[in-house]
Amino acid sequence: MGLIVVSGATGRLGGRVARRLGGDLRLLVRDPARAPEVPGAEIAVAEYADRRSVRAALRGAETVLMVSAAETPDRVAQHRAFVDAAATAGVRHLVYTSFAGAAPGATFTLARDHWATEQHIRASGLEWTFLRDNLYADFLPFMVGDDGVIRGPAADGRAAVVAQDDIADAAIAVLRDPSSHAGETYDLTGPEALTLTEAAGIVTRATGREVRYHPETLEEAYASRERYQAPRWQVDAWVSTYTAIAADELATVTGDVARLTGHPATSLMDLLTRAH
């Protein structure tokens, strides 16, 4: 199988993958003090944009899980630097965590970044597998305001929200047998597509906290987020998460989680019930 490198190992997804894989791994992190404790794994330190340190960190690796970098205006440039360094280091197979509906004209602005990254990987000469994740089901409770309301311009659109544990299991299946998944794009979704009204009802039943959904207009969505004083690109990303739902660009349900992992995709109710 060769050496596997897991990037983003201090994050929620990378950390899950690293701990479950275990063994002869290399964990790529920015801060070694935050690296998860994985017996037998070694630690390498590198920033995505630093081609030299990435190249050194990936030397000798057969397969790399490339967890997408943090959301920044230069994320695509960081990704390109990482991919180029991986190719120079002699990596054979890159497994990239992309996003559902990645396309140059995607409603969700950051899905366009994922498309650009996918295109760069395709042109790199590396073998590749893309894991296009739907919205994280784990984050839905964090979309609820202090007043128990989810606000956004999602209308009655649907999203097939997916559990991070399922994404981690799918990534592990690919990392353990990359040659069987070369050139494949998997759309990782939950078992059903939910409106935010339905999701709010599930959160209510699972947590005991009364939650409801308020469909904002586009103007209301931008106005309600002004208090965060975030840069425009970030507000556009926040708002377009909801407008992508409204456009049903996240509504497709697939069986890819089950095909890769051997178990059914986790429902939002099951996920939240386990968490409580």
Helices and strands as residue ranges (DSSP letters): E 4-7, H 12-21, E 25-29, G 32-34, E 42-45, H 51-58, E 63-66, H 75-89, E 93-99, H 109-123, E 127-133, G 137-143, E 149-152, H 164-176, G 178-181, E 184-188, H 196-207, E 212-215, H 218-224, G 226-228, H 232-246, H 256-261, H 268-275
